[in-house]
């Protein structure tokens, strides 16, 4: 077996031994087995193998980073799409006139309220800002207030029911 065949640039112990060679000018004692042949230009061949492994590593890390960035972008696009596709004020009013019920419940640890429209087992998530704007404009009001962990329902104000 030659030194080039023996040396594994992906093996951390072999790389430490190579560092020792660079720093001290010799391999660590006992690293090279007796049956390993030192061929001509073995240093160049080992550097070439190390460089090839480094290139493989850099490309693999970059590919991983790109896949991660693509996945993050896809998730962000999906999140934005869900926000864009939520019913806005006019559509909320229209759906409520058609019999949909607007509800809310506290989020995890009671932090935020989550709003949705429901009808016959179907539901649509609603943007909280739209509901708040309808409440401020007095186009809807609380019908049945829930407690800390229960659902609150809303109804259209008198002039909105048509």
C-alpha positions as CSV (number, residue, x, y, z in Angstrom):
1,X,0.0,0.0,0.0
2,X,1.3,3.5,-0.8
3,X,1.1,6.5,1.5
4,X,-1.5,8.1,-0.9
5,X,-3.7,5.0,-0.6
6,X,-3.2,4.9,3.2
7,X,-3.8,8.5,4.0
8,X,-7.5,9.4,4.4
9,X,-8.1,13.1,4.3
10,X,-11.6,12.7,5.9
11,X,-10.1,11.0,9.0
12,X,-9.5,13.6,11.7
13,X,-6.5,11.5,13.2
14,X,-4.9,11.5,9.7
15,X,-5.4,15.2,9.4
16,X,-3.8,15.8,12.9
17,X,-0.9,13.6,11.8
18,X,-0.5,15.7,8.7
19,X,-0.5,18.9,10.8
20,X,2.2,17.3,12.9
21,X,4.1,16.7,9.7
22,X,3.8,20.3,8.6
23,X,4.8,21.7,12.0
24,X,7.6,19.3,12.8
25,X,8.8,18.0,9.5
26,X,8.0,14.4,10.3
27,X,5.1,12.1,10.9
28,X,4.1,11.3,14.5
29,X,5.8,8.2,15.8
30,X,3.9,5.0,14.9
31,X,1.5,6.8,12.5
32,X,2.8,5.2,9.3
33,X,2.6,1.4,9.3
34,X,5.8,-0.5,8.2
35,X,4.2,-1.9,5.1
36,X,3.3,1.6,3.7
37,X,5.5,2.7,0.8
38,X,6.5,6.3,0.4
39,X,6.1,6.9,-3.4
40,X,7.6,9.8,-5.3
41,X,5.8,13.1,-5.1
42,X,3.7,11.8,-2.2
43,X,3.5,15.2,-0.7
44,X,1.9,16.7,-3.8
45,X,-0.6,13.8,-4.0
46,X,-1.6,14.2,-0.3
47,X,-2.1,18.0,-0.8
48,X,-4.2,17.3,-3.8
49,X,-6.4,14.8,-1.8
50,X,-6.7,17.4,1.1
51,X,-7.6,20.1,-1.4
52,X,-10.2,17.9,-3.0
53,X,-11.8,17.1,0.4
54,X,-11.8,20.8,1.3
55,X,-13.6,21.6,-2.0
56,X,-16.1,18.9,-1.3
57,X,-16.7,20.2,2.2
58,X,-17.1,23.9,1.1
59,X,-19.6,22.9,-1.7
60,X,-21.6,20.6,0.7
61,X,-21.8,23.4,3.3
62,X,-22.9,25.9,0.6
63,X,-25.5,23.4,-0.8
64,X,-26.8,22.9,2.7
65,X,-27.0,26.7,3.3
66,X,-28.8,27.2,0.0
67,X,-31.3,24.4,0.8
68,X,-31.9,26.0,4.2
69,X,-32.3,29.4,2.7
70,X,-34.7,28.1,0.1
71,X,-36.7,26.3,2.8
72,X,-36.8,29.5,4.9
73,X,-37.9,31.5,1.9
74,X,-40.6,29.0,1.1
75,X,-41.9,29.0,4.6
76,X,-41.9,32.8,4.7
77,X,-43.8,32.9,1.3
78,X,-46.3,30.5,2.7
79,X,-46.8,32.6,5.8
80,X,-47.2,35.8,3.8
81,X,-49.6,33.9,1.4
82,X,-51.8,32.8,4.4
83,X,-51.9,36.4,5.7
84,X,-52.7,37.8,2.2
85,X,-55.4,35.2,1.7
86,X,-57.2,35.8,5.0
87,X,-60.6,37.5,4.7
88,X,-60.3,41.3,5.0
89,X,-62.9,43.7,6.5
90,X,-65.4,43.8,3.6
91,X,-65.2,40.0,3.1
92,X,-65.7,39.4,6.9
93,X,-68.8,41.6,6.9
94,X,-70.1,39.8,3.7
95,X,-69.5,36.3,5.3
96,X,-71.2,37.3,8.5
97,X,-74.2,38.5,6.6
98,X,-74.2,35.1,4.9
99,X,-74.4,33.3,8.3
100,X,-70.8,32.8,9.2
101,X,-70.0,33.3,12.9
102,X,-66.9,35.4,13.9
103,X,-65.1,33.9,16.9
104,X,-62.0,34.4,18.9
105,X,-60.1,32.6,21.5
106,X,-56.8,33.3,23.5
107,X,-53.6,32.0,22.0
108,X,-51.0,29.9,23.8
109,X,-50.4,31.4,27.3
110,X,-53.2,33.8,26.6
111,X,-50.9,36.1,24.6
112,X,-52.9,37.0,21.5
113,X,-56.4,36.4,20.3
114,X,-56.9,34.2,17.3
115,X,-59.9,35.1,15.1
116,X,-61.8,32.9,12.7
117,X,-65.1,32.6,10.9
118,X,-67.0,29.3,11.2
119,X,-70.1,27.8,9.6
120,X,-71.2,24.2,9.5
121,X,-67.9,22.7,10.5
122,X,-65.9,24.9,8.1
123,X,-63.7,27.7,9.3
124,X,-61.5,30.4,7.9
125,X,-58.7,32.2,9.8
126,X,-59.1,36.0,10.0
127,X,-56.5,38.7,10.3
128,X,-56.7,40.2,13.8
129,X,-56.2,43.8,12.5
130,X,-59.3,43.5,10.3
131,X,-61.4,42.5,13.3
132,X,-60.0,45.2,15.5
133,X,-60.8,47.8,12.7
134,X,-64.4,46.5,12.5
135,X,-64.7,46.8,16.3
136,X,-63.3,50.3,16.3
137,X,-65.7,51.3,13.5
138,X,-68.6,49.8,15.5
139,X,-69.5,47.6,12.5
140,X,-69.4,44.5,14.8
141,X,-69.8,44.0,18.5
142,X,-69.2,41.2,21.1
143,X,-72.2,38.9,21.2
144,X,-71.1,36.4,23.8
145,X,-67.9,37.1,25.8
146,X,-65.8,34.2,26.7
147,X,-63.6,33.9,29.8
148,X,-59.8,33.5,29.9
149,X,-59.7,30.2,28.0
150,X,-63.1,30.1,26.2
151,X,-64.4,31.4,22.9
152,X,-65.9,34.8,22.3
153,X,-68.4,35.3,19.5
154,X,-69.2,38.5,17.6
155,X,-72.2,39.8,15.8
156,X,-72.9,42.5,13.3
157,X,-74.3,45.8,14.6
158,X,-77.9,46.7,13.8
159,X,-77.2,48.8,10.7
160,X,-74.9,46.1,9.2
161,X,-77.6,43.3,9.2
162,X,-79.2,43.3,5.8
